[in-house]
C-alpha cells in the first residue's frame, strides 16, 4: 500500500472485540495473568503496552523496517541508541546537527568514554576520512537542523556497510513519507516524533525503527531496561497525528515552496536555505532520493536588528521552539535550539546572529507571506 494509506490505517486492526476504528488507550500500568505461568502477552506497561505497540508497529510499517520503538522524547530515543556502544567507541556525526543532540553527545555520553567527530556529512569523502579503527557508528541527519544540508544516505550507508559501521539516520525533517532511509541502506532510523509525525504540537515523543531483527532485540533490551518509554495517552496522540501525515506534509511543502520563493526576492534577506529552490546544493540529490523537500526554511536577514523585529512583530507566525506542527513557528537558532554549541563552532557553521528558522504550517500561504511582510515594515 501507499504510505499515505498505511499511515491512515495505523491501529485500525487492534480492537477486534468491539471493532473500534481508533486503537483504545490502554491506560494501565499492569495486566492480570490468566493463570500461573501464563500471560496475555502483556505483563507491565514499561515492557509492552497495546497502545504503544500499535504505534511501534505503525512506524515500522511506514519505514519499511523490522521493528519500531517509542520513547518519551526524541532525546530519550537517541540516548537509548547510544547504549548500543561501549567505552572507547567512536561515532562520526553530522556537524550542523540539532543543538540538543550535540549536548547529549558531548556533555552526557562524552563523560562515559564515547568520542565523536563532527563532519560535513554532505561530503562522503570527509566522512570516510574521519573513520578510525574504533569507529562503530555514523549518526547523520538526512536534512540538517537548521541549515538544511542534504546528505547522500545511499552513499553513506554503502560506506558504513563496507566498513562494518552502524548507519543511524535522524530523519525528523523529512519523515518516511518523503524519504525512506532503509531503502537506501541505513540500519536504524530515529525521529523526534514530536515534530511532523505527531504533527500538532501537543505531545512529546521519540521513535526508532531498526531493520535487523537481532539488532532490534538489543534495542528492545535497552528500551525495557532503561524504561524511557512513551505512555499510552501520548502514544494515542502520536497515532492520531500520523494518520494525517501525508495531507499535512503535502500542504506544508506547498506553503514552504511559496514562502521560500517570496523570501529570496526580499531586499531585507541576504540568503535563503530551502532545498526546494533550484540553487540549493541539495536540490538535485533530494530529487533523486526523496519524494519532496520538506517544510523547513532558514534565512538570513541583512541586519541583526531585523531579528528581534521579525520575532516580535509577526502576528500569525509564533515565536516558539519546536517544529513540524500545523502552526507556523519561527525560531532564532543561535540563542534557542543551538545555544549549547560553542560560539566558534556556530560561527564556522553559519549559525549566526542573523539566521532565523521557519517551520511552515498548513495555514494559507498568502496569509503567512502577508504576516512576514508587515513584520518587515
N, C-alpha and C positions, 0 to 999 in steps of 0.2 A: 504494500500500500504506500501511497504518497505520504511523506512525513506530516503534511497538514492533517491528513485523515488519521494517522496514528496518534497525533497529539490530541485531537478532539475525542478520541476513543479511550484515553487513559482512564483506567479504573472502572470502565463500564461493565466488565465481566466479573467484578468482585462479589457482589451480593446476589448470589443465585437463589437465596431463600426468599427474598422479597422482590427481587428484580429492580432494586433501586438503581437509577441511572447514574447517580454520583456515588462514589465509594463512601461508606459511612466513616465517621470519625470515631475510631475505637479509643475513646478517652479512658484508658485503663492502664494501670501500672503492671498488673499481673493477670494470669489466666488460670482458671481452675483445671486441674488434671482429671481426665475421665476415670482413671484408675491407677493403681500402684505401678510405677514404671511406664506409664502411658502419658502421651502428650498430644494435644491438638495440633502441634506444630508451632505453638506459641507458648512461651513459659514466662517471660519477663520482658517488658517493652524496650529495655535497653538492647536486648539481644534480637528482638524482632517484634514489629507491630504491624497489623494488617494494613493500616492506612499508609504507614511509611513504606511498607513493601510494595503497595500499589504504585507509589511514586518512584521507587527504585527500579521496579520492573519497567515502568513507563519510560524513564530516561534511558535505560539500557536499550529499549527498542528504538527510540528516536536516534540514538547514537550508532546503532548497529553493533553494539558491544556485547560482551558476555554477561556482565553483572553490574548493577548500579548500587550506590551507597549514598545515603542522605545524612547530612550533618547540620549542626546548629548554626553554622555560618560558613561562608566561603573560606575564611581563615582557618576554621576548625578542619575543613576538608583538606586544605593544603598541609596543615600541621600533621594530620594523620598520614598523609602520603610520605612525609619526611621520616616517619618511623620505619619506613622500608629500608632506610640507610643506617649505617653504623659509624661510630667514631673513626675518623680518618678518611671517610669517603668524601669525594669532591663532586660538585654539581656545576654545570655551566648554565647560566641564567640570562634571559633577556635583560639588556642593560636599562632600558627605559620602561621598566615594569611598574605596576601599582606600588605606591609607597608602603602600604601595609604589608605586602608580601616581602619587600626589601627589609622592613623592620623585623618581621618574623624570622627571616633567614639570618640576618646579621646580629640581631640583638637577643635572639632567643636560642636558635639552634646553633649559632656560631660558638656559643659557650659550651656546647656538648661535643665539639670536635668535628662538626661538619664544616667544610670550606666551600666557598662559592666564588666563581669567576663570572663577571658580568661582561657580556659581549653584545655586539650588534648582531642579532640573530637573523637579520635580513641578508647577512653575508655568511654563506655556508663555509667559505674558506676560513673566516675568522673563528667560527665555531670549531672547525677541525683543528686549527692551530692551538686552541685552548685546551684540547684533550690531553689529560695526563694519564699515567698508569693507574692512578687511583680514581679516575673519573667513573662514576657509576650512574649519573643521570643528567639529562638535559631538561630544563624547565623553560618552556617557551610560550609567550603569549602570541596567539595566532594573529591578533591585531593589537598593537601595544597601547598601553594606557599611560600618558594621554596623547602621544604623538602620532598614533595610528599608523605605525610602520607594519607592513605585512611580511610575515615570514613564509618562506617556501617550505611548508610542512613536509611535502613529499621528499625533497632533497635532504632535509634534516633527519627525517625518520630513516631514510636509507643509510645515512652516515651512522646513526645510532645502532642500527641493526648490524652493520659491518663491524662495529667496534664493541658490541655487546653492552650497550648503554641503554637505560630506560629512557624512552621519549615521552615526556609528560607535557601535554598541551593545555594551557589555560585558554579555553575557547569562549570566555564570557561574552566578549563583544560581538561575536558572530553567531553563536549558538549552533546546534546541529541542524537547524533549519537552513542556514546559509553555508556552513562548512562542516564536513564530516571527516574529522582527523583520522579515524580508523581506516577509512578508505584510502588514505594517503600513507598509512604505515605506522601511525602512532600506537603506543602501548596503553596509555592512560589519558583520559581527559578529565578536566576539573572545571567547575563553574561556581562563581558566586551566583547562585540561583535567585538570590535577592533581586537581581537585575532583570534581564529580559525574560528569563524563563518564568519566574513568578509574575513579574511584569506590572505590578500595581502599587509598588512602594508601601506594602502593608505587611510584609513578613521578611525575616532574615533567615537565609538558609544556604547551604552549600551542597553540591552534588559531585560525585566522582563516578566515572564509568571505567571499568577495567576489561580489557579484551581477553586476556589469557585466563583460563579457569584456575590454574594453580596460583597465579599471582593474585587473583581475586580472593582466594581463600586467605592469603596473607593479609590483604587489606581488611577483610572482614574480621580477622582475629584482632587487629588493632582497633577497628571500629567498636567492637564489642568490649574489648579490654579497657579502652580509654573512656568510652561512653559519651562522647560529644555528639550524640545523635539528635536528629530532628524530632520534635514532638508531633503527636498525631494532628493537632489543630493546624500547626504550620505546614505539615505535610499535605493536609487537605487544601490549604490555601495555595500551595505551590502547584498541586494538580489542577486546581481551578484556573490558575493563571496560564499554565502550559497548554490548556485546551485552545486558547485563542492566540497562541504564539505566532502562527502564520499570518493571520489577518492584522495583528498589531505590527509585526515587523514589516510587512508589505507597506502599510501606511507610513510607518516611521521612516523607512528608507526613502519613500517618495518625498516626504517632507524634508528630509535631510538633504537630498539632492537639490531641491529648490532653494533651501536656505544657503547651501554652500555656493551655488551659482550666484545668488544675490550678494553674499558676503564678499566674494572676490572683486566685485565691482565697487565696493565702498571705499572712498578715499581715506577713511579713518583706520582701515585694516591693511596691514602690510603683508600678511601671509595667511593662507587657509590650508589646514591639513584635513583633507577628506578624500579617501581613496576612490570615490565615485567621480572625481574630477580627472579628466584625461591626463593632466600633467603630473598627477601624484605618482611617486615612484612605485607604489604597489598596485596601481590600477590594472596593468596588464596581467600581473600574477593572479590577482583575485578574479579576474575574468576567466582565467583558466581553472583555478582550483576551488572556487566558491560560486554560490548562486546569487551573490549580492555583495554590497559594500558596507552594510551596517548603517547605523543611525547615530554615530558619534562624530562630532566635528570639533576640532581645535582650531583656534585662530589667534593671531597676534595683532594687537592694536598699536597704532603709531606712537601713542604717548601713554606712560603709566597712569596719568590722571584719568584716562578713559576707563580703566579697570573698575575703579570704585563707582564711576558714573553708571556704567552698564549694570554692575551688580545690584545697585540700589534703585535704579530708575526703571528697570523692567517691571512691568505690572502683571503680565500674563506668565512670563517665564520666571520660575522661582530660583532664588539664590539658595541652593541647598546641595549637600553632598549626595552621593549615590547616582545611579543612572539606570536606564533601561525601562523605567516605568512609563505609563501612559501620559504623564505630565512632563512637559519640557523643563529641564533643570539646567542651571548654569553654575559652574564652579571655577575657582581660582586655584589651580593645582599647586602652585608654589607654596601657598600657606595652608592648604587644606589637605588634599589627598596625598601629596608628595613631600610634606614638611619634614618627614623623618630621613629623607635622603640628604646627604651632606650638600651644602650650598655649592661647593666647587663642582660636584658631580652634576647637580641640577643645571648649573650654568653651561657645562660642557654639552649636556644632552639637549639643551634648548628649552628646559622647563624654567622659564624666566618670569620676570615681573610684568610682562605684557601678554602672557599666554592665558587664554581662557578656554574652557571646555564646555561644549553644549551636548547634553543628552536630549535628542529630539523626540518629542512625544507624538501623540496622534491628533493633536489639535489641527485646526485649519492652518495650512501653511501661510496663507495670506495674513492671518491674524498674528502669527509668530513674527513674520517679517515686519509688520507694522509696529509691533512692540519693540523690536530692536531698533527700528528707525527712529521712533520717538525717544528712545533712551539715548541715542547718539546726539539728538538735537539738544 
